[in-house]
Amino acid sequence: MNRTNPKVDFFFNKAKNWRKEFQKLRTIILDCELTEELKWGQPCYTSQKRNIVLIHGFKEYCALLFFKGALLKDFNGILIQQTENVQSARQIRFTNVREIVKMEPILKAYIDEAIEVEKSGLKVKLKKTSEFTIPEEFQKKMDAIPALKTAFDALTPGRQRAYIFYFSGAKQSKTRESRVEKCMQQILDGKRLND
């Protein structure tokens, strides 16, 4: 049963890169009887209104993203954690349609397992914000300016993590310091990183 969603067609029609790959992934996923929706501007596939898998493309590859990929058994060792800060999602990456065709039975097995994980109610145990390392440059500022620490502690855990990841993402101390300086007023104002 092929249940394409007309609202999602534009994503596939506008794709310049990965068009054949996206179409093949779409066919495989719909064969698994998931519901096609558009979320975050991407084709997202759900079961009982719960996100299972998403198709997305990058410059070097296209990918199938499993929302709770960390809970899949990954017998084939093909799931990739995008960055060290991604806790739940995992990707399977492709660079051509032949890879997808060759892996179709495996992909269907992973999708079926992802559906079962969702049905079972399993949840990924997420690290608490307090378990992430605060960059030294930011810690020094908070120690020197108590109001900054108070404002940071008042932010939601998600906003705190966004700042921690942004500051930590810089390789050089000088860059981390400049990022902290740039964001201090936003933190004091209780704003999100990208407000």
C-alpha positions in Angstrom: 0.0 0.0 0.0 1.6 3.2 -1.1 0.4 6.2 0.9 2.2 9.2 -0.4 1.2 12.6 1.1 0.7 15.4 -1.5 2.1 17.9 1.0 5.4 16.0 1.0 5.7 15.7 -2.8 7.2 19.2 -3.2 10.3 18.0 -1.1 10.9 15.2 -3.6 10.2 17.4 -6.7 12.4 20.2 -5.6 15.4 18.0 -4.7 18.4 18.8 -6.9 20.8 16.3 -5.2 19.8 12.8 -4.1 16.5 12.8 -6.1 16.7 9.0 -7.0 18.0 8.1 -3.6 15.1 10.0 -1.8 12.5 8.4 -4.1 13.9 4.9 -3.3 14.0 5.6 0.4 10.4 6.9 0.2 9.2 3.7 -1.5 11.0 1.5 1.1 9.6 3.4 4.0 6.0 3.5 2.7 6.2 -0.3 2.1 6.6 -0.5 5.9 3.2 1.1 6.2 4.3 4.3 7.9 2.4 7.6 7.6 4.1 10.2 5.5 4.2 13.8 6.9 6.2 16.9 6.5 8.1 18.0 9.6 11.0 20.4 9.9 10.8 20.8 6.1 11.7 17.1 5.7 9.7 13.9 4.9 9.0 12.4 8.3 7.4 8.9 8.8 5.2 8.1 11.7 3.4 5.2 13.3 0.4 6.1 15.6 1.5 9.8 15.4 5.0 9.0 16.7 8.1 9.8 14.8 10.0 6.8 13.5 12.3 7.9 10.7 13.1 10.9 8.6 14.8 11.4 5.2 17.3 14.1 4.8 20.1 15.1 2.5 23.5 16.7 3.1 26.3 17.8 0.7 28.2 14.5 1.0 25.4 12.1 1.6 21.7 11.5 2.1 20.5 9.7 5.1 17.7 7.9 6.9 17.5 9.2 10.4 16.0 6.9 13.1 14.6 9.1 16.0 15.3 6.4 18.6 18.2 4.8 16.7 20.2 4.5 19.9 17.8 1.8 21.0 18.1 -0.3 17.8 20.3 -3.4 18.0 22.3 -2.5 14.8 23.4 -6.0 14.0 24.9 -4.7 10.8 26.9 -1.9 12.4 25.5 0.7 10.0 24.0 3.3 12.4 26.0 6.5 12.8 25.8 9.0 15.6 25.9 12.4 13.9 27.9 14.2 16.6 28.9 13.2 20.1 26.1 15.4 21.5 23.3 13.6 19.6 21.8 11.3 22.3 18.9 9.4 20.6 18.9 9.7 16.8 21.1 7.6 14.5 21.6 7.8 10.7 22.2 5.3 7.9 24.1 7.2 5.2 24.1 6.7 1.5 26.0 8.1 -1.4 24.1 6.4 -4.3 20.9 4.6 -5.1 22.7 1.3 -5.6 23.6 1.2 -1.9 20.0 1.7 -1.0 18.7 -1.0 -3.4 21.3 -3.5 -2.0 20.3 -2.7 1.6 16.5 -2.7 1.1 15.8 -5.8 3.2 18.1 -4.6 6.0 16.5 -1.1 5.9 13.1 -2.7 6.2 14.2 -4.8 9.2 15.6 -1.6 10.9 12.4 0.3 10.2 10.3 -2.6 11.6 12.5 -2.7 14.7 12.1 1.1 15.1 8.3 0.7 15.0 8.4 -2.0 17.6 10.7 0.1 19.9 8.1 2.9 19.6 5.2 0.6 20.3 6.9 -0.8 23.3 7.2 2.7 24.9 11.0 2.4 25.3 12.7 5.7 25.9 16.3 6.7 25.4 17.9 7.6 28.7 19.1 11.2 28.1 22.0 12.7 29.9 21.0 15.5 32.2 22.3 19.0 31.4 24.4 18.8 34.6 26.3 15.8 33.1 27.7 17.9 30.2 31.1 19.6 30.8 30.8 23.4 31.0 33.7 24.9 29.0 36.4 26.4 31.3 36.0 29.9 29.7 32.3 30.0 30.5 32.8 28.6 34.0 35.3 31.4 34.7 32.8 34.1 33.6 30.1 32.6 35.7 32.4 32.5 38.7 33.4 36.1 38.2 29.8 37.3 37.5 27.3 35.6 39.9 24.3 37.2 37.9 25.4 35.3 34.8 25.4 32.0 36.7 22.0 32.8 38.2 20.6 33.7 34.7 22.1 30.5 33.2 20.7 28.3 35.9 17.3 29.8 35.3 17.3 28.8 31.6 15.5 25.6 30.5 17.7 22.5 30.3 17.5 22.7 26.5 18.6 26.3 26.3 21.5 25.5 28.7 22.6 22.6 26.5 22.4 24.8 23.3 24.8 27.3 24.9 27.1 24.6 26.3 27.3 22.9 22.9 27.9 26.2 21.1 30.7 27.2 23.4 32.3 23.7 23.4 32.1 23.5 19.6 35.0 26.0 19.3 38.4 24.3 19.1 40.4 27.3 20.4 40.1 28.9 23.8 40.2 32.3 22.2 37.1 31.4 20.1 35.3 30.0 23.1 36.0 33.2 25.0 34.6 35.4 22.2 31.5 33.2 22.0 30.9 33.5 25.7 31.3 37.3 25.5 28.9 37.5 22.5 26.2 35.5 24.4 26.5 36.9 27.9 23.7 39.5 27.4 21.4 37.0 25.8 21.9 34.6 28.8 21.3 37.5 31.2 18.1 38.4 29.3 16.9 34.7 29.5 17.0 34.3 25.8 17.7 31.3 23.6 21.0 31.0 21.7 19.4 32.0 18.4 16.9 34.6 19.6 
